[in-house]
Amino acid sequence: MQHKPGDLGRQFERMIGPADPELGCDECFDQLDAYVELEMTGVRADATMPAMRAHLEGCSACRDDHDSLLAFARTDPAGTLRDRG
């Protein structure tokens, strides 16, 4: 099996964990909306919230929640669904 350049480095990082402080799943869930909003506005969300990025890279359940929320937000970029409340 051939690995792409960088694959082994990413696998190693996942094994040893992030260098920066990492959020737990509850904290991640609480901050997920804000993180996705930053991504939607074009701000580098990972630079603004580095602990969130570290958690999402290591937690498949939270990454799935993030990906689903981001996909949903992209279907409504103007936020019209959010404003109906």
Phi, psi and omega in degrees: 000127178267143178253145175284153176303133180096340181300314182295322178297317179293321178296319178297316179300321178295324181289319184270346180088171184285153176283329180273163176302144182244145176280156168274172182298320180297315178295320179300311181301319180295330184257000186298319179301313181297320180296314180294322177299319176299315179300320182292332180273357178091001177286145176287092184299324181293331176283325180284322183230070186297329180293329179293312180301317180300318180292316181298326179290332184258351185237107184293327180294314179290325177297320177297317177299316179300310182298321178293316180294318179296317178298318178295316181298326179289340176280345182222062186297336180278350179076024183293327179292323180293325185280355182282340186317000000 
